[in-house]
């Protein structure tokens, strides 16, 4: 801070106080984030973990790096180089946030990718395939469910409801009439 008051001619009451602020950083400064952090992913429940990571990175304004290709320098202009450096820094932050929420075993596998997008694409390719296997397992569980005489009907109906709910969670929606008919058949 400094005072603009000439050579003593302006009374101190009329002097203006000016505060000089530094230039805003080209790379965005990360703000404190109060959003709940995603759990560490160990290979189970990828679909749920995926949504939590997307939400968390969105709260940090870093979600775009999950899908965005790195920019290229268009010319030898300083602004182009600065923009690419800024992108790389933000991608670095995003990738390290992502890696932080992987188990140690998975961290070792996915730390080798150059960008957040490459890392994210590899995670999705591997674990969405496992989700497809899980869907097949749930469908089989639904189709093979049998009512038995030794258990109460209420308990068995609740078990069947859980299986039916798992189908819905996986995006396989069956209408209520079909569900009711399936219960009667079981």
Wavefront OBJ file of the C-alpha trace (Angstrom):
o trace
v 0.000 0.000 0.000
v 1.082 3.525 -0.643
v -0.436 7.001 -0.317
v -0.983 9.384 -3.195
v -0.738 12.805 -1.681
v 1.699 14.733 -3.845
v 4.440 16.689 -2.161
v 2.559 17.407 1.034
v 0.096 19.784 -0.678
v -2.981 17.546 -0.166
v -4.189 17.201 3.390
v -4.014 13.616 4.717
v -7.822 13.466 4.963
v -8.058 13.688 1.155
v -5.238 11.279 0.385
v -6.219 8.116 -1.472
v -5.027 4.731 -0.320
v -4.346 2.326 -3.173
v -3.774 -1.367 -2.660
v -1.752 -3.093 -5.335
v -2.768 -6.667 -5.878
v -0.630 -9.221 -7.636
v -1.637 -10.365 -11.096
v -4.125 -13.241 -11.022
v -2.380 -16.553 -11.565
v -2.675 -18.104 -14.991
v -3.051 -21.523 -13.396
v -6.222 -21.621 -11.292
v -5.627 -21.738 -7.563
v -7.466 -24.636 -5.953
v -10.005 -23.580 -3.384
v -10.697 -25.522 -0.216
v -13.184 -28.238 -1.060
v -15.698 -29.264 1.580
v -17.299 -31.942 -0.604
v -17.063 -35.506 0.676
v -14.133 -37.305 -0.841
v -14.701 -40.532 -2.752
v -13.682 -43.780 -1.080
v -10.554 -45.615 -2.175
v -11.392 -47.883 -5.121
v -10.113 -51.424 -4.755
v -11.822 -53.000 -7.753
v -15.355 -53.368 -6.357
v -18.429 -51.214 -7.048
v -16.841 -49.294 -9.914
v -20.106 -47.766 -11.042
v -20.739 -46.122 -7.673
v -17.114 -45.059 -7.203
v -17.105 -43.592 -10.726
v -20.059 -41.324 -9.935
v -18.447 -40.177 -6.674
v -15.175 -39.320 -8.427
v -16.986 -37.407 -11.175
v -18.892 -35.429 -8.544
v -15.732 -34.720 -6.565
v -13.744 -33.597 -9.609
v -16.717 -31.467 -10.681
v -16.639 -29.719 -7.312
v -12.964 -28.931 -8.014
v -13.789 -27.859 -11.585
v -11.483 -30.593 -12.931
v -14.018 -33.037 -14.408
v -13.330 -31.956 -17.995
v -9.908 -33.586 -17.884
v -11.595 -37.006 -17.722
v -12.711 -36.586 -21.338
v -10.566 -33.814 -22.821
v -7.601 -34.419 -25.107
v -4.476 -32.357 -24.426
v -4.301 -29.113 -26.410
v -1.557 -28.500 -28.917
v 0.445 -25.351 -29.452
v -1.125 -23.566 -32.442
v 1.737 -21.187 -33.103
v 4.829 -20.010 -31.320
v 2.833 -17.413 -29.425
v 3.436 -16.964 -25.730
v -0.285 -17.181 -24.918
v -0.573 -20.525 -26.664
v 2.343 -21.907 -24.650
v 0.878 -20.496 -21.445
v -2.514 -22.085 -22.198
v -0.910 -25.490 -22.820
v 1.154 -25.199 -19.623
v -1.964 -24.235 -17.677
v -3.855 -27.210 -19.128
v -0.996 -29.584 -18.252
v -0.866 -28.305 -14.680
v -4.624 -28.727 -14.192
v -4.509 -32.167 -15.822
v -1.679 -33.098 -13.445
v -3.838 -32.079 -10.478
v -6.838 -33.964 -11.840
v -4.858 -37.127 -12.515
v -3.314 -37.109 -9.058
v -6.697 -36.592 -7.404
v -7.916 -39.596 -9.386
v -4.909 -41.732 -8.460
v -5.264 -40.772 -4.791
v -8.588 -42.615 -4.662
v -7.203 -45.888 -6.012
v -5.916 -48.715 -3.837
v -2.134 -49.179 -3.790
v -2.327 -52.086 -6.244
v -4.442 -50.125 -8.720
v -2.346 -46.993 -8.223
v 0.725 -48.884 -9.399
v -1.102 -49.966 -12.552
v -2.687 -46.632 -13.512
v 0.056 -44.146 -12.553
v 1.857 -44.859 -15.834
v -0.713 -43.074 -18.012
v 0.292 -39.658 -19.344
v -3.049 -37.861 -18.935
v -6.151 -38.043 -16.786
v -8.205 -39.040 -19.837
v -5.936 -41.993 -20.660
v -6.041 -43.159 -17.046
v -9.839 -42.742 -16.845
v -10.427 -44.526 -20.162
v -8.289 -47.466 -19.007
v -10.171 -47.671 -15.694
v -13.528 -47.608 -17.464
v -12.484 -50.182 -20.064
v -11.323 -52.638 -17.406
v -14.000 -52.161 -14.782
v -17.039 -51.625 -16.998
v -16.308 -55.045 -18.462
v -16.403 -56.422 -14.927
v -19.728 -54.613 -14.418
v -21.079 -56.381 -17.498
v -20.120 -59.687 -15.870
v -21.895 -58.547 -12.710
v -25.053 -57.768 -14.720
v -24.951 -61.267 -16.159
v -24.567 -62.648 -12.633
v -27.578 -60.630 -11.360
v -29.759 -61.740 -14.288
v -28.801 -65.353 -13.587
v -29.599 -64.881 -9.911
v -33.012 -63.446 -10.857
v -33.831 -66.240 -13.305
v -32.610 -69.047 -11.027
v -34.301 -67.830 -7.833
v -36.471 -70.562 -6.299
v -38.787 -70.422 -3.312
v -38.199 -73.208 -0.778
v -40.472 -74.746 1.821
v -38.143 -74.337 4.820
v -38.180 -70.488 4.860
v -40.977 -68.036 5.484
v -42.569 -66.528 2.397
v -41.902 -63.012 3.734
v -38.145 -63.637 4.065
v -37.953 -65.159 0.604
v -39.962 -62.308 -0.887
v -37.506 -59.803 0.666
v -34.570 -61.736 -0.833
v -36.287 -61.647 -4.217
v -36.924 -57.898 -3.813
v -33.176 -57.381 -3.231
v -32.357 -59.252 -6.445
v -35.018 -57.250 -8.299
v -33.581 -54.010 -6.895
v -30.063 -55.029 -8.021
v -31.448 -55.408 -11.546
v -32.889 -51.899 -11.362
v -29.623 -50.456 -10.046
v -27.828 -51.973 -13.023
v -30.276 -50.248 -15.366
v -32.338 -53.321 -16.214
v -35.859 -52.182 -15.482
v -38.703 -54.688 -15.386
v -42.258 -53.553 -14.914
v -44.173 -54.343 -11.737
v -46.606 -56.741 -13.429
v -43.689 -58.867 -14.642
v -42.146 -58.840 -11.164
v -45.433 -59.896 -9.549
v -45.886 -62.692 -12.081
v -42.297 -63.844 -11.478
v -42.894 -63.971 -7.701
v -46.025 -66.065 -8.183
v -44.110 -68.384 -10.523
v -41.225 -68.820 -8.089
l 1 2 3 4 5 6 7 8 9 10 11 12 13 14 15 16 17 18 19 20 21 22 23 24 25 26 27 28 29 30 31 32 33 34 35 36 37 38 39 40 41 42 43 44 45 46 47 48 49 50 51 52 53 54 55 56 57 58 59 60 61 62 63 64 65 66 67 68 69 70 71 72 73 74 75 76 77 78 79 80 81 82 83 84 85 86 87 88 89 90 91 92 93 94 95 96 97 98 99 100 101 102 103 104 105 106 107 108 109 110 111 112 113 114 115 116 117 118 119 120 121 122 123 124 125 126 127 128 129 130 131 132 133 134 135 136 137 138 139 140 141 142 143 144 145 146 147 148 149 150 151 152 153 154 155 156 157 158 159 160 161 162 163 164 165 166 167 168 169 170 171 172 173 174 175 176 177 178 179 180 181 182 183 184 185 186
